[in-house]
Amino acid sequence: MIPIKSDKEADQMRRACRTASEILDRVTELVRPGISTKEVDEAAADFMDEANVKSAFLGYRLGHRVFPGNICISLNDEVVHGIASQRRIQYGDIVKLDIGVIQNGWVGDTATTVPVGMIDERLDQLLRVTEKALERAIRVATEGMRLGDICAEIEDEATQNRFSVVREFVGHGVGRKLHEEPQIPNYGKRGSGPKLRAGMTLAIEPMINLGTAAVRLLDDGWTVRTADGMPSAHFEHTVLITKDEPEILTWRAKTQLK
C-alpha cells in the first residue's frame, strides 16, 4: 500500500523537506577544490544539529550493513551512496550531495549534483539533462496519472540525449520512513503502475550515466559506481501529489551550472 498523508501530515512533511533543502543549499556552498568529503559531511552534521534534526542516513541499516555517514557524497563515476573520507575534491569534479533529515518523526530527502569549476561540455549536458528529467517527471506527477508516466519521462529524457539510466537503484515513497512504497524506477511504460493519488509523497531521483547503464557495488557495501568508470549525475526532489499541480516540498532555486 502507498501511504496517503493527511493535510496535517503533509504539513509536517513540508517542514522536514524545507529543512533538508536549506541544509543542502548550505552544504552545496562548501563544495570547492581542496576540501575533503569528510569535512563536507561534518559540516552537514553541524547544520543538522543547528536545525535540531537528525540524519536519515547515519546508522541506516541494510541487512548487516550500517551506513556511517551523515550524508551521501559521491564523486564523478560514483552514482549514489558514497561515504565521506579524507579524499579531497578536485577542480573539474562533479559532486553528488544527497541529504536526508528526520524532523519530528518525518523525513525530508533531496539531492543535487554540483560541478566544481568549469567542466567538460558533454558532462555539463549530463547534469542539465538529469535535472531536466527530474523536471519532466514532476510535471506529470499529478492525481490520476500512473506511476509509469513518471518513470517514462525520465527514461525518455535520458535516451533522447544518448545517456543511460541506472536500473538497479530507484526513487521511492517517503514519509515516516526513508523508504516507503512505491518504488520509482527511472525507466518504465506510460499508463502502467498504480494511479497517483493526492497525499502521496514521492522522492523522485533520476540517476543518469554518461556511458552504459551498468553499475557495481564497492567492497564498502554502499558506494555504487558505474561499471565503465564514466561519470554519473543525480538529482532528487520530494514531491507531494495534490488535486492540482504537484508541490515540490524540497524546492530550491535552480542551480546555475555554468
Secondary structure as GFF3:
##gff-version 3
##sequence-region A 1 258
A	DSSP	alpha_helix	7	28	.	.	.	ID=ss1
A	DSSP	alpha_helix	37	50	.	.	.	ID=ss2
A	DSSP	beta_strand	54	55	.	.	.	ID=ss3
A	DSSP	beta_strand	61	62	.	.	.	ID=ss4
A	DSSP	beta_strand	65	66	.	.	.	ID=ss5
A	DSSP	beta_strand	72	75	.	.	.	ID=ss6
A	DSSP	beta_strand	78	80	.	.	.	ID=ss7
A	DSSP	beta_strand	94	103	.	.	.	ID=ss8
A	DSSP	beta_strand	106	115	.	.	.	ID=ss9
A	DSSP	alpha_helix	121	139	.	.	.	ID=ss10
A	DSSP	alpha_helix	147	160	.	.	.	ID=ss11
A	DSSP	beta_strand	164	165	.	.	.	ID=ss12
A	DSSP	beta_strand	171	173	.	.	.	ID=ss13
A	DSSP	beta_strand	180	184	.	.	.	ID=ss14
A	DSSP	beta_strand	201	204	.	.	.	ID=ss15
A	DSSP	beta_strand	207	209	.	.	.	ID=ss16
A	DSSP	beta_strand	215	217	.	.	.	ID=ss17
A	DSSP	beta_strand	224	226	.	.	.	ID=ss18
A	DSSP	beta_strand	232	234	.	.	.	ID=ss19
A	DSSP	beta_strand	237	240	.	.	.	ID=ss20
A	DSSP	beta_strand	247	248	.	.	.	ID=ss21
###
